[in-house]
Amino acid sequence: MKTRILSLILGLALAGAVAHAQTSTPPTPPPPPNMPHTPALQASDVAKAVAAILQQFDAKRDQAIADRQALIEKIKAATTDAERQALMTQLRTEMAAHREEMAALGKQIREELRKLRQQRQGGG
């Protein structure tokens, strides 16, 4: 009887260990580093232009995010409704201008990429 109970406990323990080993998820790899947009040394002029535009896009986006966050903090700290409304209007205006600027940069990036594809396909 003792042997039977002991073997039952041992069997359950082993089954649990096997089930745990099968259901445990593998470790997740670390996220890729935030790599700046840098072209290779042998990259074409168009590729370098695309990389420069992407760096410009990243810098403007980061600055816009910081400006927006500062303005939101000012809105939270505002004491009067008139002050809040003025800051909200400023935020909307700045966001609209930023949106237009990012759209223009996006268009410029697409055009440079189109040139790069044509250069690679046509050989020049």
Residue pairs with C-beta under 8 A, 6 or more apart in sequence:
36 55
36 58
37 51
37 54
37 55
37 58
38 51
39 47
39 48
39 50
39 51
40 47
43 51
44 116
44 119
46 112
46 115
46 116
46 119
47 116
49 112
50 109
50 112
50 113
50 116
53 105
53 108
53 109
53 112
54 109
56 105
57 102
57 105
57 106
57 109
60 98
60 101
60 102
60 105
61 102
64 94
64 98
67 94
68 91
68 94
68 95
68 98
71 87
71 90
71 91
71 94
72 91
74 87
75 84
75 87
75 88
75 91
78 84
78 87
